[in-house]
Amino acid sequence: MKLMTSVESLHPGNFAMVMATGIISIGLKHLEFELLSTVFAVVAFSAWIILLLLCGLRLYKYSKAIITDLTSPRMVFSYFTLVAATDIVGMLAHDWGYTNFAISCWFIAFISWCLLLYLAFSVLTFMSHENNVNIMHGGWLITIVGTQSLVLLGIKIAPELGEYAHYMMLEVHMLWGLGLCLYGIFVTLFCYRIFFLNLRPEHLSPLLWVVMGAAAISANAGTSLIEIENQVAFLAVQKPFIDGITLMIWSWATWWIPLLALFGVWKHGINHLPFQYEASVWSMVFPLGMYTVASARIGQVAEFPPMIWIAQIMIVFALIAWSLSIKGMASKILSTIRS
């Protein structure tokens, strides 16, 4: 009975576990830990399948709960984790040689992104009863993560699309720019919320780390756009612009890391709030993994070894955070089964 209650209350943010595991797999591959990368990739794919099945069961048995989530300004943005998780699984599949599956993942993610984007903004505009920016939280920036994940997978599958490759290249450039615009909007609201309004320790959640993760994935997507050989003239001339913005957004992500760590010290060290496992914990692990990949990619493209050193350090923190999170998740699942 309690198991079905858990399905009914299944948080859409659980897909961040797939995102975190998948991006760590990609980061390990960039740092040439091939075997460990494969293990993480298998875990990510398995978790994606299990969560899809659980979401299907939830839709069948508890459709009202999903409708409640989708019409809540505080919850609807969490569903963008499905978009990002599907894109990351597609990237892993492409690396394994399953190109058709990867292409399918992109189109599924893109359709889901389109529906969720306009639904989320409609809910925010027409159904929000809040009268101030207190409704804002870091989870909203998962919208940007989902958007930029389409760029990353789109670049990988573009060569497989034949005569339509140019269309995909135009699409991913547009998505990258749109992601940056959305980031500018959301991060402005986010900074206003945390710097100028009352902020209590219980308001601080792992979702805060998404502000860094969204910047890191934007930098990673920018690096991918720089790397590709583009035969469309007006897109090719944008590379110097993309180059500068990519370094700027990576620097912005780097600036956030010490500040976010200080928030954690203030919450758990000074105010003594206990650390408890929740689905949003994975939204802290994913940014660490994405920052690792972004740093490694920039270092490789720029041929600048210190970036690689940063990536080697950050992958250790990402693995520690992942291990602690998986331990917390396992304990919660076991306690649910036993009861």
C-alpha positions as a printed NumPy array, in Angstrom:
array([[  0.   ,   0.   ,   0.   ],
       [  2.798,   2.387,   0.916],
       [  4.569,   1.458,  -2.323],
       [  1.583,   2.7  ,  -4.344],
       [  1.481,   5.826,  -2.208],
       [  5.104,   6.404,  -3.203],
       [  4.155,   6.029,  -6.86 ],
       [  1.336,   8.536,  -6.41 ],
       [  3.707,  11.07 ,  -4.868],
       [  6.578,  10.303,  -7.272],
       [  8.467,  13.552,  -7.812],
       [  9.233,  14.344, -11.474],
       [ 12.62 ,  15.587, -10.313],
       [ 13.692,  11.958,  -9.876],
       [ 14.788,  12.069, -13.522],
       [ 17.648,  14.257, -12.285],
       [ 19.173,  10.986, -11.064],
       [ 19.436,   9.885, -14.711],
       [ 20.849,  13.285, -15.641],
       [ 23.466,  13.149, -12.879],
       [ 24.528,   9.562, -13.559],
       [ 24.618,  10.061, -17.322],
       [ 26.677,  13.251, -17.229],
       [ 29.17 ,  11.686, -14.82 ],
       [ 29.494,   8.83 , -17.316],
       [ 30.241,  11.349, -20.068],
       [ 32.696,  13.191, -17.818],
       [ 34.536,   9.962, -16.972],
       [ 34.791,   9.15 , -20.669],
       [ 36.327,  12.563, -21.423],
       [ 38.874,  11.902, -18.672],
       [ 39.556,   8.424, -20.164],
       [ 38.024,   6.263, -17.422],
       [ 36.287,   4.065, -19.988],
       [ 35.217,   1.115, -17.819],
       [ 33.781,   3.248, -15.022],
       [ 32.077,   5.416, -17.628],
       [ 30.331,   2.349, -19.065],
       [ 29.107,   1.287, -15.608],
       [ 27.571,   4.712, -14.986],
       [ 26.015,   4.696, -18.472],
       [ 24.292,   1.355, -17.799],
       [ 22.993,   2.633, -14.456],
       [ 21.683,   5.804, -16.115],
       [ 19.88 ,   3.894, -18.861],
       [ 18.375,   1.418, -16.379],
       [ 17.179,   4.227, -14.107],
       [ 15.623,   6.01 , -17.113],
       [ 13.641,   2.907, -18.079],
       [ 12.471,   2.277, -14.502],
       [ 11.369,   5.879, -14.026],
       [  9.505,   5.88 , -17.341],
       [  7.625,   2.763, -16.233],
       [  6.826,   4.291, -12.837],
       [  5.637,   7.504, -14.494],
       [  3.471,   5.451, -16.852],
       [  1.969,   3.658, -13.855],
       [  1.433,   6.973, -12.106],
       [ -0.278,   8.398, -15.184],
       [ -2.557,   5.355, -15.376],
       [ -3.428,   5.107, -11.674],
       [ -3.037,   8.681, -10.412],
       [ -3.547,  11.018, -13.352],
       [ -5.009,  13.671, -11.042],
       [ -1.705,  13.867,  -9.167],
       [  0.14 ,  14.571, -12.424],
       [ -2.409,  17.219, -13.4  ],
       [ -1.919,  18.84 , -10.006],
       [  1.855,  18.915, -10.594],
       [  1.526,  20.29 , -14.115],
       [ -0.735,  23.12 , -12.969],
       [  1.484,  24.133, -10.054],
       [  4.005,  26.948, -10.701],
       [  6.282,  25.362,  -8.106],
       [  6.234,  21.89 ,  -9.69 ],
       [  5.689,  22.183, -13.441],
       [  9.287,  23.191, -14.216],
       [ 10.52 ,  19.975, -12.586],
       [  9.184,  18.029, -15.562],
       [ 11.991,  19.449, -17.703],
       [ 14.186,  16.835, -16.013],
       [ 12.434,  14.331, -18.291],
       [ 13.623,  16.323, -21.32 ],
       [ 17.221,  16.536, -20.118],
       [ 17.338,  12.902, -18.982],
       [ 16.055,  11.686, -22.348],
       [ 18.635,  13.781, -24.192],
       [ 21.468,  12.483, -22.022],
       [ 20.344,   8.892, -22.571],
       [ 20.304,   9.707, -26.29 ],
       [ 23.881,  11.   , -26.062],
       [ 24.999,   7.813, -24.341],
       [ 23.167,   5.707, -26.944],
       [ 24.825,   7.648, -29.763],
       [ 28.247,   6.995, -28.25 ],
       [ 27.389,   3.289, -28.202],
       [ 26.445,   3.392, -31.882],
       [ 22.637,   3.358, -31.549],
       [ 22.08 ,   6.376, -33.769],
       [ 18.421,   5.728, -34.602],
       [ 17.582,   5.424, -30.929],
       [ 19.476,   8.662, -30.261],
       [ 17.503,  10.45 , -32.991],
       [ 14.254,   9.152, -31.492],
       [ 15.318,  10.432, -28.077],
       [ 15.923,  13.908, -29.5  ],
       [ 12.511,  14.142, -31.132],
       [ 10.739,  12.784, -28.037],
       [ 12.627,  15.282, -25.886],
       [ 11.948,  18.149, -28.304],
       [  8.194,  17.508, -28.445],
       [  8.085,  17.202, -24.638],
       [ 10.1  ,  20.432, -24.341],
       [  7.716,  22.342, -26.619],
       [  4.648,  21.191, -24.703],
       [  6.188,  21.812, -21.29 ],
       [  7.628,  25.22 , -22.174],
       [  4.322,  26.751, -23.183],
       [  2.421,  24.905, -20.474],
       [  4.835,  26.147, -17.786],
       [  4.631,  29.766, -18.879],
       [  0.845,  29.532, -19.222],
       [  0.566,  28.161, -15.691],
       [  2.897,  30.859, -14.418],
       [  0.908,  33.572, -16.177],
       [ -2.692,  32.474, -15.695],
       [ -2.766,  30.111, -12.701],
       [ -0.278,  31.541, -10.229],
       [ -1.848,  33.051,  -7.119],
       [  1.441,  34.383,  -5.774],
       [  1.874,  38.134,  -5.719],
       [  5.663,  38.264,  -5.413],
       [  8.849,  36.582,  -6.556],
       [  8.941,  34.267,  -3.488],
       [  7.481,  31.597,  -5.752],
       [ 10.775,  31.504,  -7.63 ],
       [ 13.244,  28.706,  -6.861],
       [ 16.322,  27.207,  -8.474],
       [ 14.314,  24.38 , -10.029],
       [ 12.91 ,  26.764, -12.598],
       [ 16.338,  26.844, -14.243],
       [ 15.933,  23.177, -15.178],
       [ 14.097,  24.727, -18.139],
       [ 17.471,  25.951, -19.398],
       [ 19.092,  22.58 , -18.715],
       [ 16.418,  20.895, -20.834],
       [ 16.853,  23.465, -23.605],
       [ 20.632,  23.161, -23.783],
       [ 20.473,  19.355, -23.6  ],
       [ 18.607,  19.497, -26.924],
       [ 21.592,  21.384, -28.323],
       [ 24.075,  18.768, -27.11 ],
       [ 22.186,  15.798, -28.534],
       [ 21.151,  17.705, -31.675],
       [ 24.79 ,  18.339, -32.577],
       [ 25.574,  14.645, -32.206],
       [ 22.746,  13.43 , -34.426],
       [ 22.96 ,  16.188, -37.057],
       [ 25.43 ,  14.297, -39.335],
       [ 23.023,  11.325, -39.348],
       [ 20.196,  13.406, -40.827],
       [ 21.613,  13.661, -44.343],
       [ 20.15 ,  16.547, -46.309],
       [ 18.353,  17.767, -43.183],
       [ 21.585,  18.226, -41.215],
       [ 21.644,  21.975, -41.983],
       [ 18.151,  22.344, -40.55 ],
       [ 19.281,  20.701, -37.323],
       [ 22.344,  22.931, -37.135],
       [ 20.17 ,  26.019, -37.465],
       [ 17.82 ,  24.603, -34.826],
       [ 20.535,  23.956, -32.251],
       [ 22.007,  27.441, -32.71 ],
       [ 18.558,  28.905, -32.123],
       [ 17.987,  26.702, -29.066],
       [ 21.344,  27.724, -27.606],
       [ 20.461,  31.402, -27.964],
       [ 16.984,  30.844, -26.54 ],
       [ 18.48 ,  28.986, -23.583],
       [ 20.732,  31.949, -22.844],
       [ 17.761,  34.35 , -23.011],
       [ 15.718,  32.187, -20.633],
       [ 18.714,  31.927, -18.317],
       [ 19.02 ,  35.702, -18.222],
       [ 15.344,  36.034, -17.258],
       [ 15.315,  33.32 , -14.608],
       [ 18.675,  34.086, -13.011],
       [ 17.644,  37.731, -12.575],
       [ 14.511,  36.652, -10.687],
       [ 16.519,  34.07 ,  -8.761],
       [ 19.169,  36.573,  -7.64 ],
       [ 16.491,  39.069,  -6.595],
       [ 14.784,  36.337,  -4.573],
       [ 17.856,  35.192,  -2.636],
       [ 19.662,  38.519,  -2.233],
       [ 16.857,  40.973,  -1.477],
       [ 14.002,  39.008,   0.111],
       [ 13.821,  37.121,   3.382],
       [ 15.791,  33.887,   3.063],
       [ 15.553,  31.256,   5.782],
       [ 17.69 ,  28.096,   6.031],
       [ 14.738,  25.849,   5.118],
       [ 14.372,  27.787,   1.847],
       [ 17.777,  26.552,   0.716],
       [ 17.533,  23.265,  -1.166],
       [ 19.843,  21.369,  -3.527],
       [ 17.835,  22.956,  -6.358],
       [ 19.939,  26.08 ,  -5.777],
       [ 22.769,  24.297,  -7.57 ],
       [ 20.781,  24.299, -10.807],
       [ 21.73 ,  27.96 , -11.27 ],
       [ 25.322,  26.763, -11.694],
       [ 24.352,  23.659, -13.654],
       [ 22.335,  25.69 , -16.162],
       [ 25.349,  27.925, -16.786],
       [ 27.674,  24.915, -17.075],
       [ 25.489,  23.126, -19.628],
       [ 25.199,  26.37 , -21.616],
       [ 29.005,  26.548, -21.702],
       [ 29.187,  22.889, -22.711],
       [ 26.657,  23.442, -25.513],
       [ 28.592,  26.512, -26.681],
       [ 31.801,  24.463, -26.831],
       [ 30.009,  21.865, -28.953],
       [ 28.877,  24.577, -31.384],
       [ 32.462,  25.815, -31.657],
       [ 33.823,  22.321, -32.363],
       [ 31.575,  21.419, -35.284],
       [ 32.359,  22.088, -38.925],
       [ 29.519,  24.295, -40.101],
       [ 28.883,  24.683, -43.818],
       [ 26.112,  27.243, -43.34 ],
       [ 27.899,  30.553, -43.863],
       [ 25.914,  32.797, -41.524],
       [ 26.223,  30.236, -38.711],
       [ 29.963,  29.783, -39.248],
       [ 30.665,  33.501, -38.753],
       [ 29.03 ,  33.36 , -35.312],
       [ 31.839,  31.226, -33.861],
       [ 33.834,  34.15 , -32.373],
       [ 30.662,  35.35 , -30.638],
       [ 29.909,  31.848, -29.343],
       [ 33.522,  31.503, -28.213],
       [ 33.364,  34.624, -26.043],
       [ 29.943,  33.868, -24.566],
       [ 31.014,  30.307, -23.748],
       [ 33.992,  31.455, -21.703],
       [ 31.864,  34.113, -19.988],
       [ 29.111,  31.687, -19.   ],
       [ 31.7  ,  29.149, -17.743],
       [ 33.226,  31.892, -15.594],
       [ 29.759,  32.703, -14.235],
       [ 29.227,  29.034, -13.337],
       [ 32.606,  28.991, -11.595],
       [ 31.716,  32.083,  -9.557],
       [ 28.61 ,  30.372,  -8.166],
       [ 30.371,  27.298,  -6.761],
       [ 31.933,  28.901,  -3.618],
       [ 28.743,  30.867,  -2.937],
       [ 26.579,  27.748,  -3.141],
       [ 29.002,  25.955,  -0.83 ],
       [ 28.651,  28.83 ,   1.655],
       [ 24.858,  28.479,   1.516],
       [ 25.291,  24.823,   2.48 ],
       [ 27.57 ,  25.711,   5.385],
       [ 25.056,  28.319,   6.594],
       [ 22.168,  25.864,   6.405],
       [ 23.737,  22.712,   7.826],
       [ 26.77 ,  23.994,   9.747],
       [ 25.572,  27.218,  11.345],
       [ 21.814,  26.597,  11.572],
       [ 22.209,  22.833,  12.161],
       [ 19.458,  21.682,   9.794],
       [ 19.996,  17.957,   9.253],
       [ 20.768,  16.66 ,   5.792],
       [ 17.997,  14.403,   4.498],
       [ 17.685,  12.59 ,   1.205],
       [ 15.128,  14.002,  -1.254],
       [ 14.746,  13.769,  -5.012],
       [ 16.138,  17.289,  -5.43 ],
       [ 19.539,  16.098,  -4.141],
       [ 20.286,  14.866,  -7.666],
       [ 19.871,  18.434,  -8.852],
       [ 23.081,  19.177,  -6.949],
       [ 24.979,  16.169,  -8.316],
       [ 24.149,  16.944, -11.945],
       [ 25.692,  20.469, -11.94 ],
       [ 28.933,  19.067, -10.508],
       [ 29.074,  16.501, -13.309],
       [ 28.126,  19.036, -15.965],
       [ 30.745,  21.503, -14.728],
       [ 33.304,  18.699, -15.012],
       [ 32.349,  18.005, -18.629],
       [ 32.21 ,  21.702, -19.56 ],
       [ 35.666,  22.318, -18.097],
       [ 37.139,  19.261, -19.836],
       [ 35.594,  20.203, -23.187],
       [ 36.793,  23.818, -23.005],
       [ 40.264,  22.641, -21.993],
       [ 40.42 ,  20.246, -24.942],
       [ 39.129,  22.741, -27.503],
       [ 41.313,  25.593, -26.223],
       [ 44.282,  23.257, -25.637],
       [ 44.572,  24.726, -22.141],
       [ 45.639,  22.024, -19.604],
       [ 44.534,  23.898, -16.418],
       [ 40.913,  23.393, -17.514],
       [ 41.549,  19.654, -17.663],
       [ 43.034,  19.794, -14.154],
       [ 39.898,  21.53 , -12.912],
       [ 37.773,  18.8  , -14.508],
       [ 39.878,  16.089, -12.829],
       [ 39.3  ,  17.704,  -9.43 ],
       [ 35.58 ,  18.283,  -9.968],
       [ 34.887,  14.704, -11.065],
       [ 36.022,  13.58 ,  -7.598],
       [ 33.466,  15.87 ,  -5.927],
       [ 30.806,  14.694,  -8.394],
       [ 31.525,  11.038,  -7.603],
       [ 31.417,  11.667,  -3.841],
       [ 28.101,  13.528,  -4.164],
       [ 26.714,  10.751,  -6.391],
       [ 27.77 ,   8.036,  -3.923],
       [ 26.151,   9.813,  -0.969],
       [ 22.979,  10.427,  -2.985],
       [ 22.661,   6.839,  -4.185],
       [ 23.152,   5.656,  -0.602],
       [ 20.366,   7.956,   0.601],
       [ 18.068,   6.855,  -2.218],
       [ 18.708,   3.162,  -1.523],
       [ 17.945,   3.639,   2.182],
       [ 14.692,   5.407,   1.38 ],
       [ 13.608,   2.716,  -1.092],
       [ 14.417,  -0.079,   1.396],
       [ 12.482,   1.627,   4.183],
       [  9.491,   1.999,   1.837],
       [  9.59 ,  -1.691,   0.856],
       [  9.915,  -2.881,   4.472],
       [  6.95 ,  -0.818,   5.628]])
